[in-house]
Amino acid sequence: MRRDKEREKETEKRIARLYWEYRGRIWYQANKRLQNEQDAEDIVQEVFMYLIQNKGELNQVPESRISSYLYIIIKRLCEEYEKRRNEGEVSLYGVRNIYQMNVGESVTTEQIVIDREMLRSLLWCFGKLPERSQMLLRYRLASGSSSAELAKEMHISQNTFDARVSRVRKKLKKLWKREGKWNG
């Protein structure tokens, strides 16, 4: 058991080191392929999320092969991203959920595809929110957990959590309306 914890710590340290050492190269490769700086940032995050979720696989990669290993991940993620983008489907941090929260109606992924410009506008507005607001909304949308569970994790009441999320939603909606991209 102790050996497993030590191995886990070593893997976490390796991922942190890889992040600081390779994030610029990963961003460069992704931007070169996708021709979009924000998409490249998303790929950087997805690469490291992949590493975190696949620690066992990472442990099998010798240090001498890490560049090749990362390149393969970048290539695959960029291909998937391009495919989703070409199909009109971009799913960043629960965009479908953000859209639903602001439009106020349930939508399918296919319905979101209909207006890429509206989606880009929403993402741009989301990016203009203060970092703390973005983090709260990402946490709420990407976790798949209930408000009660998330509030408990944050050591606050559910009412406080829900009020904070509501305020962020209102900020996003107000910003979206002010930017003239709102159809509602």
N, C-alpha and C positions, 0 to 999 in steps of 0.2 A: 504494500500500500504506500509506504513512504517512497519507494522507488518510483511509483507511478506519479506521485505528487512532484517529485524532483524532475521527472521527465516532462511533466506538464509545464512546470515553471521554465524549464530550459526551452521548450517549444515556444512559449509566450515571449521569452526574451529574444528568441530567433526571429519571430514575426515582427517584433518591435524594431529590431536591428534592420531587418529587410525593408521595413517601411521607410525608415530614414535613409537607407542606402539606395533604394530602388524607386521610390515614389516619383522622382523627377523623370527617370528613364521610362517608367510605365506611362506617365502622363504624355511624354513626348511621342512614344509609339502609338498610343491611343489617339492623340490629336492628329498625328500624321495620317492615320487611317480614317478617322471619322471627320476630320476637318471642322471640329467644333470643340472649343475649349471647355465648355461646361460638360459636354458628353464625355470628354477625356477625364475630367474630374470624377465623374460618376464611375467610369471604368476603373480608375485607381481605387476607389472605395470598394467596388465589387471584387477586384482582385484580392484585396486583403480580407474581405468578408469570406471569400472562397477559402483562403488559407486558414482562417480561423475555424471555419466549419469542417475543414479537411485536414486537421492536424496530423492524423495518422499517415496520410499520403505524403505530407510535407516532411515528416520524419524519415521517410524512405529516400528522400532526394539528397544526394551528397552535395556538399558546398560547391564543388567544382561544376555541378550541373544546374545550379539554381537559376542562372540567367536564362538558360534554354527552357527550363521548367516554367518560369514566369512568362517568357515570350509565348509559349504555347497557350497559357491561360489567357493572356492579353488577346491573342489572335482569336481564340474561341469566343471570348466575351464580346469582342468587337463584332465578330460575325453575327452573333446572336442579336446584338444591339442594332446592327444595320438591318437585319431581317425584320425585327420588330418595328424599326423606324420606317422601313419601306412598306410595311403593312399598315402603317399609321398607328401603331401601338407603342407608346412609350410609357413604361411603368416605373416612375421614380417615386420612391417613398409613398406609395399608395395614392398616386394621382387620381385614380378612379374614386377613392374615398374622399379626397379633397374636393373634387368636383361635386360629388354627391352632397357633401356637407355645405357647400356654398350655393348650389342650385336648389337644393332641398328636395330632390327627387331621386329615386333609385335609377341608376343607369347601368347598362351593360358595357363591357369593353368595346363592343361593336359601335355603340352609340357615341362613345367618346372619340372614336376614330373619325367621325364625320367632320370635325372641325379642328384641324391641327393648329390653326392660328389661335383659336380660343385656348387650346391647351398650352401652347407656348406662352400666351399672355398670362395664363394662370400660374405657370411655373416661374415666369419672370416676376410676377407680383409676390409669389411665395418667397423668392430669393431676396426681395426687398424688405421682408419682415426682419425684425431684430433676431439675432442668432438664438436667443433664449426661446422666442416664440416658435421659430422653425424647429428647434429641438423638441419642444413639447408636442407640437403637431406631428412630427415624424414619429416620436415615441408612441403617441396615441394610435396613429394609423398603421404603423409598420409592425407593432407588437402582436396584434391579434388578441390581446388580452382585454378584459372588461375594464371599465372605469374604476370599479371597486378594487380590482387586482392591482392596477397601475397606481392608484392612490395609496394603497397599502405599501407598495414598493417604495414610493416617494415619501412615506411617513407623513402624509397629509390626509385630511378627510376626503371622502368621495365628493362632497359638495364643493370643497375648495378646488379639487382637481377639475371637476366639471365646469366650474365658473372660469377657471383659467383657460380651459380649452374653448369655451364659449367666447371669451374675450379675444382670443387669437383668431377664431373663425370670423368674428365681426371685423377685426382689423383687416384680415385678408379680403373679405367681401367689400369693405369700404375702399381699400386700395384698388381692387379690381374695378369697382364702379368708377372711381375717380380717374382711372387710366382710360376710361371709355371703351373697355372691352367687354363689359357686362351686357348680356342680352335679356336679363330678367327684370 
